[in-house]
Amino acid sequence: MVTPLYSWARVPYIFAGLKLYDLLAGSHGIGHSRLMGRSSALERFPMLHAEGLKAGVLYYDGQFNDARMAVSLALTATQHGAVLANHVGVTELIKSGGRISGVSVKDSITGVGWPIHARVVVNATGPFADATRKLDDPDVRPMLKASEGIHVVLDGRFAPPDTGLLIPRTEDGRVLFVLPWEGHALVGTTDEPAEVSEHPRPPKEDVSYLLRHVRRYFDLQVTESDIKAVWSGLRPLVFDPGASDTARLTRDHVIEESRSGLLTIAGGKWTTYRKMAEDTVDYAVRRYHLGPARSCWTDRIPLVGGGAYESGSGPKLAERHGWDSDVAQYVSRTYGDRADDVAQIAAQGDGGRLAQGHPFLKAEVIHAVRYEFAERAMDVLARRTPLALLDTEACRRAAPGAVDLMAAEKGWDDSRCAEEMQMVEERLEVGI
């Protein structure tokens, strides 16, 4: 990552902050931050505005695919006895003697509902935590404030393949980044108060804001016609409803137990999710004397796909299966040591690309249905592959083929196929 410096006065402040990152990372750091001259900064990120550029600071960070991480977590849970139910939502909390003893759920696809009885119910629903808490107590005080951040996806030519750009503080105090991501350039992000909704729609004024600031720091004219996709996400900023200072919002997590026994884990972020899990499980085990486990052991569990994964295995996959290099690299990075599972399906006649110009395979659609709990076309197009997040028009063109593949696997009739196509269009229009 490069942070450009257009004022010498900001050099000590920015450099000291990034050196603190190095210190916190310790031996786990990817690389060490360093000050770089003007020419080196332009070499790393040639699209920067050169006029007035004094220097740059280089530092290192990592990136990941959050949807794929969620799928890997779910698959790992099944290996340890979890039972998963995709597209099933809680409609009611079951109580016995004033204590929660389970939940009533409903399949959002079939409309079928049923009860699930449990000794402990954990509310781990992210931005929707307060809605679940209200099922327990309609008068409960909220513990979340939602913040919305949008992302704009541009063609890969707007970012070098191995370097991102970070503006830590724009003139109105926000953070701006341009990152290479899945062969494209990811631009973000805004930070505005928001109402919680299942599919937040990116405001047009926020899109204009990002493009305006990208033009300010780029020697390229970026226009709306360059946008490949736009999407929005919600950050659940939490405050402890039992604390005296309820105005203090935090990106840390809070565990709350209601009078009826509902455990809520709220807040946090992806970088601390295992700590959130550990704290929640340990609390439940102690509080409800759950045996035989004594404590959470997430720190000893590798995720599905990561157990025997070898970095740089893409070329081996390309040679073994006759794939193009971009396909092999993508499949290796996405499925880890389970890449050959996708290859086996591809070898049965579904090895073509799902969308022209993208590395995603038709075989992934079948793999997602058989092994990754995909129930809807958008499950595949947005959350098993990132196609909908990268290229809206390519997703539209790929949708009929994806629906046909899923229909063959799941026995859908024409009515269900039409329903899926309509949902794809709605999601691409109003929010993924």
Secondary structure, DSSP 8 states (H G I E B T S, - for coil): -EEEES-GGGHHHHHHHHHHHHHHHGGG-SS--EEEEHHHHHHHSTTB--TT--EEEE-------HHHHHHHHHHHHHHTT----TTEEEEEEEEETTEEEEEEEEETTT--EEEEE-S--EE--GGGHHHHHHHH-TT----EEEEEEEEEEE-GGGS-TT--EEES--TTS--EEEEEETTEEEEE---EE----SS----HHHHHHHHHHHHHHBSS---GGGEEEEEEEEEEEE--TTSS-TT--BSSEEEEE-TT--EEEEE--GGGHHHHHHHHHHHHHHHHT--S--S--GGG---TTTSS--TT-HHHHHHHHT--HHHHHHHHHHHGGGHHHHHHHIIIII-SBSSTTS--BHHHHHHHHHHS---SHHIIIIIIS-HHHH-HHHHHHHHHHHHHHHHHHHT--HHHHHHHHHHHHHHHHH--
